[in-house]
Amino acid sequence: GSTTETFITGGYAIEIVSGTEAVIHQFNNQTFELKSPFPNPVANQAEIRFITGESDDIMFRIYNLLGKQVYFREIRATKGVNSIEINTTDLPEGIYMYSINNKEKLLTKRMIVAN
């Protein structure tokens, strides 16, 4: 597996993945971004990252295409890059929508589960 280190300094989050790849995210206290799952399609386990400009309580939900909520988790997010690990082995294969909500913004993306 890969190891990721995140450093936060003056409005930037710098992620170093396995010591060879670096990603720089610029953010301020209004930043709220949702990233695509890794991997996608998802096989059993996925990591979903999001960036928030301040520490906050985040509601994370997964819905099937009929709009039924199939997963819910409340997360205490910290300023910068946050990661959610989800196990999809109990979900039937198909397309799902996932969202994060910080009480001000709702962000949604799509993922494919192919267990």
SERO-4910 file (N, C-alpha, C, O; in steps of 0.05 Angstrom, whole numbers):
BEGIN
 pado doro    nc1    nc2    nc3   cac1   cac2   cac3    cc1    cc2    cc3    oc1    oc2    oc3
  Gly    A     16    -24      0      0      0      0     17     25      0     41     24      7
  Ser    A      5     47     -8     20     72     -8     16     87     18     -5     84     32
  Thr    A     36    102     25     33    119     49     32    148     39     46    156     21
  Thr    A     15    163     52     11    191     45     17    208     69      6    203     91
  Glu    A     34    228     66     39    248     87     27    274     77     30    281     54
  Thr    A     14    289     95      2    315     88     14    336    106     14    333    130
  Phe    A     23    357     94     34    380    108     17    404    102     11    409     78
  Ile    A      9    419    122     -8    443    117      8    467    126     18    469    149
  Thr    A     10    487    108     24    511    115     12    535     99     10    534     75
  Gly    A      5    556    113     -4    581    101    -23    579     77    -18    591     56
  Gly    A    -44    564     79    -64    562     57    -57    542     36    -70    541     15
  Tyr    A    -38    525     41    -31    503     23    -31    477     38    -22    475     61
  Ala    A    -40    456     25    -37    429     35    -20    414     15    -26    413     -9
  Ile    A      2    403     24     20    388      6     18    359     14     25    351     37
  Glu    A     10    342     -5      9    313      0     32    300    -14     38    305    -37
  Ile    A     47    283      1     68    268    -11     60    239    -10     56    228     12
  Val    A     58    226    -33     48    199    -35     72    181    -41     86    184    -60
  Ser    A     77    162    -23     98    142    -25    125    155    -31    143    141    -42
  Gly    A    129    180    -23    155    193    -26    162    200    -54    184    212    -59
  Thr    A    145    195    -74    152    200   -102    134    220   -116    142    232   -136
  Glu    A    110    223   -106     90    240   -119     81    261    -99     75    254    -76
  Ala    A     79    286   -108     69    307    -91     46    321   -104     46    326   -128
  Val    A     26    328    -88      3    343    -98      0    367    -79      0    364    -55
  Ile    A     -4    391    -91     -7    415    -75    -35    425    -79    -44    429   -101
  His    A    -49    430    -57    -76    441    -57    -75    468    -44    -65    471    -21
  Gln    A    -86    489    -57    -88    515    -45   -116    517    -34   -135    509    -47
  Phe    A   -119    528    -10   -145    531      2   -146    555     21   -126    565     30
  Asn    A   -171    564     26   -176    584     46   -199    575     64   -208    552     60
  Asn    A   -209    592     82   -230    582    100   -256    576     86   -275    565     98
  Gln    A   -259    584     60   -284    579     45   -281    553     28   -301    544     17
  Thr    A   -258    541     27   -253    518     10   -269    494     20   -270    488     44
  Phe    A   -282    481      1   -296    456      6   -297    441    -20   -312    447    -38
  Glu    A   -280    420    -23   -277    405    -48   -279    375    -43   -270    365    -23
  Leu    A   -292    362    -62   -295    333    -60   -280    320    -84   -283    329   -106
  Lys    A   -264    300    -78   -248    287    -98   -261    260   -107   -279    250    -93
  Ser    A   -252    250   -130   -262    224   -139   -251    202   -122   -229    204   -110
  Pro    A   -266    179   -121   -256    157   -105   -231    144   -118   -228    145   -142
  Phe    A   -215    131   -101   -193    116   -112   -194     88   -100   -195     85    -76
  Pro    A   -194     67   -116   -197     67   -145   -226     71   -154   -244     69   -137
  Asn    A   -231     77   -179   -258     79   -190   -257     66   -217   -245     78   -235
  Pro    A   -269     43   -222   -288     29   -205   -276     19   -179   -252     12   -177
  Val    A   -293     17   -159   -285      9   -132   -289    -21   -130   -309    -32   -138
  Ala    A   -268    -35   -120   -270    -63   -114   -264    -68    -85   -241    -68    -76
  Asn    A   -285    -71    -69   -284    -77    -40   -277    -53    -22   -289    -50     -1
  Gln    A   -257    -38    -29   -247    -16    -12   -241      9    -28   -229      7    -50
  Ala    A   -249     32    -19   -243     57    -32   -234     78    -13   -241     77     11
  Glu    A   -219     97    -23   -211    120     -8   -223    145    -22   -219    148    -46
  Ile    A   -237    161     -7   -249    186    -18   -237    209     -2   -238    209     22
  Arg    A   -225    228    -16   -213    251     -3   -230    276     -7   -243    279    -28
  Phe    A   -229    294     12   -241    320      9   -224    340     24   -208    333     42
  Ile    A   -226    365     15   -211    387     27   -230    407     39   -250    415     26
  Thr    A   -224    415     63   -241    435     76   -223    457     88   -201    451     98
  Gly    A   -232    481     86   -216    504     95   -216    509    125   -200    525    135
  Glu    A   -233    494    139   -233    496    168   -243    470    180   -257    455    167
  Ser    A   -236    465    205   -246    441    219   -276    443    221   -287    464    228
  Asp    A   -290    421    215   -319    422    215   -331    394    216   -316    374    211
  Asp    A   -356    391    224   -370    366    223   -381    362    195   -396    379    185
  Ile    A   -374    340    182   -382    334    155   -400    310    155   -395    290    168
  Met    A   -422    311    140   -440    288    136   -432    275    109   -433    288     88
  Phe    A   -425    249    110   -418    234     86   -439    214     81   -446    198     99
  Arg    A   -450    213     57   -472    195     50   -466    182     23   -454    194      5
  Ile    A   -476    157     20   -476    144     -6   -505    136    -12   -519    126      5
  Tyr    A   -513    141    -37   -540    135    -46   -539    117    -70   -521    119    -87
  Asn    A   -559     99    -73   -561     84    -98   -575    101   -118   -584    123   -112
  Leu    A   -578     91   -143   -590    108   -164   -620    112   -160   -632    129   -174
  Leu    A   -633     98   -142   -661    103   -135   -664    124   -114   -686    132   -107
  Gly    A   -641    135   -104   -641    156    -84   -642    146    -56   -645    162    -37
  Lys    A   -640    120    -52   -640    109    -25   -612    111    -12   -593    103    -24
  Gln    A   -611    122     12   -586    124     26   -578     96     35   -593     82     48
  Val    A   -553     88     27   -543     61     34   -519     62     54   -510     42     63
  Tyr    A   -509     86     60   -487     90     78   -487    118     89   -493    137     75
  Phe    A   -481    121    115   -479    147    127   -457    147    148   -454    127    163
  Arg    A   -443    168    149   -422    171    170   -418    201    175   -416    217    157
  Glu    A   -417    209    201   -410    236    208   -380    237    214   -370    219    228
  Ile    A   -367    256    203   -338    258    205   -330    285    217   -341    305    209
  Arg    A   -312    284    236   -300    309    246   -276    315    229   -255    304    233
  Ala    A   -280    333    209   -259    339    190   -240    360    202   -247    377    218
  Thr    A   -215    358    193   -195    378    201   -188    395    177   -192    387    154
  Lys    A   -179    419    182   -171    437    161   -150    424    143   -130    413    153
  Gly    A   -156    424    117   -137    412     98   -149    388     85   -174    386     80
  Val    A   -133    368     78   -141    344     63   -150    323     83   -136    317    102
  Asn    A   -174    312     79   -185    291     96   -190    267     78   -195    269     54
  Ser    A   -190    244     90   -194    219     76   -215    201     89   -215    199    114
  Ile    A   -232    189     73   -253    171     82   -247    144     70   -246    142     45
  Glu    A   -244    124     86   -240     96     77   -268     83     78   -280     83    100
  Ile    A   -277     71     56   -303     57     57   -300     29     46   -284     24     27
  Asn    A   -314     11     58   -315    -17     50   -341    -20     34   -363    -15     44
  Thr    A   -339    -29      9   -362    -32     -8   -371    -61    -12   -388    -66    -29
  Thr    A   -360    -79      4   -367   -108     -1   -396   -114      4   -407   -133     -7
  Asp    A   -410    -98     20   -439   -102     25   -457    -88      5   -481    -92      6
  Leu    A   -445    -73    -14   -461    -59    -34   -462    -76    -60   -442    -86    -69
  Pro    A   -486    -79    -71   -488    -92    -97   -473    -76   -119   -470    -52   -116
  Glu    A   -462    -90   -139   -448    -76   -160   -467    -56   -173   -491    -62   -177
  Gly    A   -456    -33   -181   -473    -13   -195   -461     15   -191   -438     18   -182
  Ile    A   -477     34   -199   -469     62   -197   -482     75   -172   -505     71   -167
  Tyr    A   -465     90   -158   -474    103   -133   -466    132   -134   -447    140   -147
  Met    A   -481    149   -120   -474    176   -116   -465    179    -87   -477    168    -69
  Tyr    A   -444    195    -82   -435    200    -55   -433    230    -51   -428    245    -70
  Ser    A   -438    238    -26   -438    267    -21   -426    273      6   -426    257     24
  Ile    A   -416    298      8   -408    309     33   -424    335     37   -430    350     18
  Asn    A   -430    341     62   -446    365     68   -435    377     93   -431    364    114
  Asn    A   -429    403     92   -418    417    116   -439    438    127   -431    457    140
  Lys    A   -464    434    121   -486    450    129   -488    476    113   -508    490    115
  Glu    A   -468    482     96   -469    505     78   -469    496     49   -484    507     33
  Lys    A   -454    476     43   -451    466     16   -456    436     16   -448    422     34
  Leu    A   -468    426     -6   -471    398    -11   -456    392    -37   -462    403    -58
  Leu    A   -437    373    -36   -421    366    -60   -426    336    -65   -426    320    -47
  Thr    A   -431    329    -90   -437    302    -98   -420    293   -121   -415    308   -140
  Lys    A   -412    267   -121   -398    255   -143   -408    227   -146   -423    217   -130
  Arg    A   -399    214   -168   -408    187   -175   -385    167   -172   -362    173   -177
  Met    A   -393    143   -164   -373    121   -163   -386     95   -173   -410     92   -171
  Ile    A   -369     78   -184   -379     52   -194   -368     31   -175   -344     30   -170
  Val    A   -386     14   -165   -377     -8   -148   -377    -33   -165   -398    -41   -177
  Ala    A   -354    -46   -167   -351    -71   -182   -336    -91   -165   -313    -98   -171
  Asn    A   -349   -100   -144   -337   -119   -126   -331   -146   -140   -321   -164   -127
***
